[in-house]
Amino acid sequence: MKTILLTGFEPFGGESINPSWELARALDGELIAGARVVAERLPCVFGEANTAMKLALRGHQPVLVLALGQAGGRAELSLERVAINVIDARIADNAGRQPIDEPVLPGAPAAYFSTLPIKAMVAGLREAGVPAGISQSAGTFVCNEVFFGLQHQLQGSAVRSGFMHIPWLPEQAVNFPAQASMALATMVQGARLALHLALLTGADLRQTGGSIS
């Protein structure tokens, strides 16, 4: 059976929960368009996260990969367009490391683009009533490192892959007044549809879209 690899991160930055992993494991084992979802949790540690992703790719041989990450303060499911070859950590990772102005992979290209049909995915999500948008920046923390490493590993292959940032859960946002959040049930609905669209959509839509968050 075909496999979809869906990854999330362990909690970081003093949080006790990470919505990306809660979402990934909520979909673990589901069948979507004839493919089974396999969820893997990645460490929020530079280097180790990419190693875990490599092992997951090798072990599951997926036909589609969607990596998830937390973006506190965002109000929608954010399909990332581009990963850049730089680490500039605003805070330390879970191992206490805080690299600044370092490449993700020395000698690799400056950037990689998502190979997902991100505009069609956003259009489908919005039509279904799920807040969604295209983001032009995945940041420079571990999320971007994983996104870049993923695209590097799969360059030239037929496997579609990319990254989606998701908002805080309501129980997290309660500690940040006036900040956006999204219920897990809505995220599950959105991610399920996003994966379905990623598998079955042919050419992406040609329309403008995207913002720098």
matplotlib code that plots the C-alpha trace (Angstrom):
import matplotlib.pyplot as plt

x = [0.0, 1.2, 2.3, 2.0, 4.6, 3.2, 5.7, 5.3, 7.7, 8.1, 7.3, 9.9, 10.5, 9.1, 5.8, 4.2, 2.5, 3.2, 0.1, 2.1, 2.6, -1.0, -2.2, 0.1, -0.7, -4.5, -4.2, -1.8, -3.2, -5.9, -6.5, -6.5, -7.1, -5.8, -2.7, -2.0, -0.8, 2.2, 3.1, 6.6, 7.6, 10.8, 13.1, 13.3, 17.1, 19.2, 20.8, 18.9, 15.6, 17.0, 18.5, 15.2, 13.5, 16.1, 15.4, 11.6, 12.0, 14.2, 11.9, 8.5, 9.3, 6.4, 4.7, 3.9, 5.5, 4.0, 6.1, 4.2, 5.4, 4.1, 3.9, 2.4, 0.4, -0.6, -4.3, -4.4, -2.9, 0.2, 1.5, 5.2, 6.5, 10.3, 13.0, 16.3, 19.7, 20.3, 19.9, 19.6, 18.0, 15.9, 15.9, 17.9, 16.7, 15.8, 19.5, 20.4, 22.0, 21.5, 23.3, 23.5, 24.1, 25.0, 24.0, 21.6, 23.7, 27.1, 27.5, 23.8, 21.6, 20.4, 16.8, 14.4, 10.7, 7.9, 6.8, 3.2, 0.4, 0.2, -2.1, -4.7, -4.4, -5.1, -8.0, -9.5, -9.1, -10.7, -13.6, -14.2, -14.2, -10.7, -8.6, -5.5, -2.9, 0.6, 3.6, 6.7, 8.9, 9.3, 11.7, 15.2, 14.6, 14.3, 11.1, 13.0, 15.9, 13.7, 11.9, 15.2, 16.6, 13.5, 13.5, 17.2, 16.7, 13.9, 15.1, 14.7, 12.3, 8.6, 7.7, 5.7, 6.9, 6.6, 5.9, 2.8, 2.9, -0.1, -1.4, -1.4, -4.1, -6.6, -5.1, -1.7, -3.0, -4.8, -1.3, -0.9, -3.9, -5.2, -3.2, -4.8, -5.4, -7.2, -9.1, -7.5, -10.6, -10.4, -6.7, -7.5, -10.2, -7.8, -4.8, -6.9, -8.2, -4.7, -3.2, -6.1, -5.5, -1.7, -2.2, -4.8, -4.2, -2.3, -0.8, -1.0, -3.2, -1.7, -2.9, -1.2, -1.0, 1.3, 2.5, 5.6, 4.4]
y = [0.0, 3.5, 5.6, 9.2, 10.4, 13.1, 14.5, 16.7, 18.0, 17.5, 20.5, 23.2, 26.6, 25.6, 24.4, 21.2, 20.4, 20.9, 21.0, 19.7, 16.4, 16.3, 16.8, 14.2, 11.5, 12.2, 11.2, 8.3, 5.1, 6.8, 5.9, 9.0, 8.5, 4.9, 5.7, 5.1, 7.9, 7.2, 9.8, 10.4, 12.7, 14.7, 16.1, 19.9, 19.7, 21.0, 18.1, 15.4, 16.4, 16.0, 12.7, 11.5, 12.6, 10.7, 7.6, 8.0, 8.5, 5.4, 3.3, 4.2, 5.0, 7.4, 8.7, 12.0, 13.9, 16.7, 18.0, 20.1, 22.7, 25.1, 28.8, 30.5, 33.6, 32.6, 32.3, 29.8, 26.7, 28.0, 26.1, 27.1, 27.9, 28.0, 26.6, 28.5, 27.3, 29.2, 28.7, 31.8, 30.6, 33.1, 30.7, 27.6, 24.2, 21.5, 20.6, 24.1, 24.9, 28.3, 28.4, 31.8, 32.5, 28.9, 26.9, 24.0, 22.0, 23.5, 23.6, 23.0, 25.4, 28.6, 27.5, 24.8, 25.2, 23.0, 20.4, 20.4, 22.0, 24.6, 27.1, 24.4, 23.1, 26.5, 27.1, 23.7, 24.4, 27.8, 26.4, 23.9, 26.7, 26.0, 29.1, 28.6, 30.6, 30.5, 31.6, 32.9, 32.2, 29.1, 31.1, 30.1, 27.7, 23.9, 23.9, 25.5, 23.2, 20.1, 21.6, 22.3, 18.9, 17.2, 18.9, 18.3, 14.6, 14.3, 16.5, 14.9, 12.3, 11.8, 12.2, 15.4, 17.1, 20.2, 21.9, 23.4, 25.6, 25.4, 27.8, 27.3, 25.2, 27.2, 25.8, 27.3, 30.6, 31.3, 32.3, 34.8, 37.3, 38.4, 35.8, 33.4, 29.7, 26.9, 23.9, 20.5, 19.2, 22.0, 21.3, 17.6, 18.4, 20.7, 18.4, 15.5, 17.6, 19.0, 15.5, 14.4, 17.4, 16.9, 13.3, 13.9, 17.4, 17.6, 20.9, 23.6, 26.7, 29.7, 32.6, 35.1, 34.4, 34.3, 36.5, 36.8, 36.0]
z = [0.0, -0.8, 2.2, 3.2, 5.6, 8.0, 10.5, 13.6, 16.2, 19.9, 22.2, 22.4, 23.9, 27.3, 25.9, 27.1, 23.8, 20.1, 17.8, 14.9, 16.6, 18.0, 14.4, 12.9, 15.3, 15.0, 11.4, 11.9, 10.2, 8.2, 4.5, 2.2, -1.5, -1.2, 0.8, 4.5, 6.7, 8.8, 11.5, 12.8, 15.6, 15.0, 17.7, 17.9, 17.7, 14.8, 12.9, 14.8, 13.2, 9.6, 10.6, 11.9, 8.6, 6.6, 8.5, 8.1, 4.3, 4.1, 6.3, 4.8, 1.1, 0.9, -2.2, -0.4, 2.5, 4.5, 7.4, 10.0, 12.4, 15.0, 14.1, 17.2, 16.3, 12.8, 12.2, 9.3, 7.9, 6.1, 3.1, 2.8, -0.6, -0.1, 2.3, 2.6, 3.3, 6.5, 10.2, 12.4, 15.6, 17.6, 20.6, 21.5, 20.4, 22.8, 23.1, 24.1, 20.7, 19.0, 15.7, 14.0, 10.3, 9.5, 6.4, 6.8, 4.3, 3.3, -0.5, -1.2, -3.2, -1.6, -1.6, -2.5, -3.4, -2.2, -4.8, -3.5, -5.4, -2.7, -4.4, -5.3, -1.8, -0.3, -2.7, -1.7, 2.0, 1.8, -0.2, 2.6, 5.1, 6.6, 7.0, 4.8, 3.0, 1.3, 3.3, 1.6, 4.7, 6.8, 9.1, 10.0, 13.0, 13.0, 10.8, 8.0, 8.5, 8.1, 5.1, 3.4, 4.2, 3.0, -0.3, -0.7, 0.0, -2.5, -5.3, -8.7, -7.4, -8.1, -4.4, -3.7, -0.5, 1.5, 4.8, 6.5, 9.6, 11.8, 14.6, 18.3, 19.9, 22.0, 25.2, 24.2, 23.0, 26.3, 27.6, 24.8, 24.9, 21.5, 19.7, 17.1, 17.6, 15.9, 17.3, 16.7, 15.0, 12.4, 11.8, 11.3, 8.8, 7.0, 7.0, 5.8, 2.8, 2.2, 1.8, -0.4, -2.7, -2.7, -3.9, -6.5, -7.9, -11.2, -12.2, -9.6, -10.1, -11.7, -9.6, -7.3, -3.6, -0.6, 2.3, 4.5, 8.0]

ax = plt.figure().add_subplot(projection="3d")
ax.plot(x, y, z, "-o")
ax.set_aspect("equal")
plt.show()
